[in-house]
Amino acid sequence: MIRGIGIDVVQVSRMQSWLDRPELLHRFFHPSEVELVQRRGRAAVLSLSARFAAKEAFGKALGTGLRTLALREICVTNDALGKPELLLEGSALDALKRAGGDRVFLSLTHEQDNAIAMIVIEGNG
Ligand SMILES: CC(C)(COP(=O)(O)OP(=O)(O)OC[C@H]1O[C@@H](n2cnc3c(N)ncnc32)[C@H](O)[C@@H]1OP(=O)(O)O)[C@@H](O)C(=O)NCCC(=O)NCCS
């Protein structure tokens, strides 16, 4: 059954300055997300913005917001076909379990100055 849904939008231009602030990147993004910046340079800003939206959407789907979560423990990866998936560690995984969630579905989109993420949490228990 569905345990929660969440959606969020991030203004991409506000994320541009983060690319020059490694301390912010390492605080809010998983190391494999930070690697996107190393690989793609400034072009990574769209994907990074969508990943930040995914973290906020996850907090909304939990119903707690982000207050108990370390954002770098919420990681978006892509499968072989490009489909995004959420990998959760530590506080984020604990929060999912507390919410009765077993599985998370994620969709991302980005265009010009907007990046949007949608999350569905599913749980059987
Ligand atoms: C829930 C949360 C993620 C909302 O994020 P936001 O970007 O400030 O707000 P948005 O404009 O996207 O969404 C607002 C809507 O979220 C919803 N919302 C608020 N609290 C919520 C919660 N606990 N669970 C689910 N949805 C919630 C509300 O419907 C709200 O709209 P409303 O007040 O008109 O009803 C926010 O409470 C939060 O945890 N923010 C933390 C931000 C943060 O730590 N950033 C760190 C890096 S700068």
The ligand as an ORCA input file, in Angstrom:
! r2SCAN-3c Opt
* xyz 0 1
  C       8.513     19.926      4.181
  C       9.568     20.808      3.613
  C      10.548     19.922      2.841
  C       8.900     21.846      2.705
  O       9.818     22.391      1.842
  P       9.701     23.857      1.214
  O      10.533     23.822     -0.035
  O      10.028     24.843      2.272
  O       8.191     24.113      0.889
  P       7.356     23.956     -0.478
  O       6.953     25.297     -0.936
  O       8.018     23.061     -1.478
  O       6.093     23.159      0.033
  C       5.231     23.723      0.926
  C       4.167     22.710      1.222
  O       4.765     21.537      1.804
  C       3.758     20.898      2.551
  N       4.346     20.465      3.808
  C       4.734     21.201      4.854
  N       5.183     20.427      5.844
  C       5.077     19.153      5.416
  C       5.345     17.900      5.989
  N       5.857     17.788      7.234
  N       5.103     16.796      5.273
  C       4.597     16.874      4.050
  N       4.315     18.056      3.432
  C       4.548     19.174      4.114
  C       2.622     21.901      2.781
  O       1.502     21.493      2.013
  C       3.211     23.190      2.253
  O       2.282     24.042      1.633
  P       1.145     24.790      2.493
  O       1.848     25.365      3.698
  O       0.632     25.810      1.549
  O       0.139     23.737      2.813
  C      10.256     21.618      4.745
  O       9.448     21.624      5.887
  C      11.571     21.208      5.205
  O      11.776     20.225      5.882
  N      12.490     22.069      4.804
  C      13.809     21.915      5.206
  C      14.651     22.661      4.226
  C      16.050     22.393      4.557
  O      16.421     21.835      5.572
  N      16.903     22.803      3.656
  C      18.288     22.610      3.888
  C      19.120     23.124      2.778
  S      19.021     24.853      2.576
*
